[in-house]
Amino acid sequence: MAISQPYSGTFTVSTTELSLISGTSTLQSNATAGIYEVMIDLNALASGDSFTLSFKEMTKPAGTQHVIDAVVFAGAQANPVYVAPGMLLINGWDVTLIKNQGTDRAIDYSIRQVA
């Protein structure tokens, strides 16, 4: 099985939800099937910061995209690199990051694919 990194980069996260696929506030509905692992570097977080990483997917093709999992990160992180467990995604998915409170932060991210 081939392993690739189809999406990666750095963006400044604010109170506008950002897609890790597009790197913009334009939310996506990616139907490229695979097992995906998300890695984000939260080294920049400080006391008073709170960010939410959300995983979204459709139950069936042409369905409605919903949050299937979400993780909230608050304050400075003792282990700043978060690696989400691999997820089998297929029917219109996206991964997003948003600041709940605190200071806008530059966040590095990588989405890796096994397919």
N, C-alpha and C positions, 0 to 999 in steps of 0.2 A: 504494500500500500504506500502510495506517495504521501509525503508530508509537505505542506506548503504554508506560507504566511501571506495570505491574500490581502490582509488589511493591517496596517501599522502606521504609527505617527505620533505626533504630539499636538495637543490643542489645549487652549485655556478654557477651563470649564467654569461656567457661570450659572445663573438661574434659568438659562435656556437649555432644554434637554438636547444633547448632542448625540448623533449616531456615530458609533465607532466604525461603521461600514463606510459612510460617506465623509466622515470628519466634519460634518456640518449639522445645522439644525434641521435639515431635510431628512425626516425619518424614512427608513428603507423597508422594503418587503422582499428580502433576498430569498429566492427559491432554489439556490444552488445547494443540493443535498450534501451532507457530510457530517463528520464528527468534528466539532469545533471546541477549541480551548481558548479562553480569554485570559490575558495577562495584563495587569495594569500596575504602574509604579506610583504608589501613593506617598512617596518620600517627601513631597512638598506640603502635605497636610500638617496643620498645627492646631493647637488648642482652640476650640470654638468653631472649627470647621466640621461640616457634615456633608457627605456626598452619597448618592445612591447610584449603584450600578444595576441596571435592569436588563433582563433577558426576555425577549418577546417572540412569540411564535403563533402561527395559525394552527388550529387543530386539523383543518382539512384545507386543500387548495381552494383559493378564492373565499376563504372564511374571514373571520374577523381576528385581527392580531390582538393578543392579550399578553399581559405580563405573566410569565411562567415561573420566574424566580427573580428575586431582588435582594441585594446585599447593601446594607448601610454601613459606611465607614465614618467614624467620628473621632476627631482629634488626631494628634500625632500617632502614627502607627509604629508599634514595636517591630513588626515585620512588614516593611513598606511595600513589598511586591506581593500582590494577590494573584493567585492562579485559580481560576474557576474550574471545577470539575468538567471534563469533556461532556458535551451535550450533542445528541443526535438531532440535527435540525434539517428541515426539508421544505416546509409549507409556507414560506413567507416570513422570515425571521429578521430580527435586528437586535443589537446590543446597544444600550444607551447609558450615558452618564450625565448626571445633573448635580449642581450644588444646591443643597438644602439651606445651608447657612454658612456664614464665615466669609473668607476671602477667596476671590477667583484664583484658581491654581492651574499651572501648566502640568498636564498629566501625559505621560508616555503610555502607549498601549500597543498591544499586538494581539491579533486573532490568528490562531493557527488552525489548519484544517488537515484532517486525515480523510482521504477519499480515493 
